[in-house]
Amino acid sequence: MAQLGEEATLASLRQSFGFFENFECAREFVGDKSHAQEFRYRVGDAAFNGMDSIRLDAAGKVSDLVVLVRPVSDIMKRGEEAAR
């Protein structure tokens, strides 16, 4: 789901980091106006990995942030558990 604005994005990130275990940045890719970060973390017995893609505007502020996480099977399982 898209988050608009700094406060909504920060709230979403704070909530996510509340249940991540062993979060680590595996690699970073840095460009003039775009950055990417590969990461790994655990939630319970499930291991996840993903990528953040970040674009900056002319003022150097984040204009676009896309977060990709896998495997989808464990994401769905965690979502079902959270809904209970």
GIMOPE-V19666 format. One record per residue. PHI is phi as a letter, one per 40 degrees, with the letter a starting at -180 (999 if undefined). BURIAL is # if it has 16 or more other C-alpha atoms within 10 Angstrom, else .. D_FIRST is the distance of its C-alpha to the first C-alpha in whole Angstrom. Layout:
# GIMOPE-V19666
PHI,BURIAL,D_FIRST  PHI,BURIAL,D_FIRST
This chain:
# GIMOPE-V19666
999,.,0  c,.,4  b,.,7  b,.,10  g,.,13  c,.,15  c,.,15  c,.,11  c,.,11  c,.,14  c,.,13  c,.,10  c,.,13  c,.,16  c,.,14  c,.,14  c,.,17  c,.,19  b,.,19  c,.,19  b,.,23  f,.,25  c,.,22  a,.,24  c,.,23  c,.,25  a,.,25  b,.,24  b,.,25  b,.,25  b,.,26  c,.,27  b,.,24  a,#,21  a,.,21  b,#,20  b,#,20  c,#,20  b,#,20  b,#,21  a,#,21  b,.,22  b,.,21  g,.,24  c,.,25  c,.,22  b,.,22  b,#,19  a,#,19  a,#,16  a,#,16  b,.,15  b,.,15  b,#,16  b,#,18  b,#,20  c,.,21  c,.,25  c,.,25  g,.,24  c,.,21  c,.,17  b,.,16  a,.,13  b,#,12  b,.,10  b,.,11  b,.,12  b,.,13  a,.,16  c,.,18  c,.,15  c,.,18  c,.,18  c,#,14  c,.,15  c,.,18  c,.,17  c,.,14  c,.,17  c,.,19  c,.,17  c,.,17  c,.,20
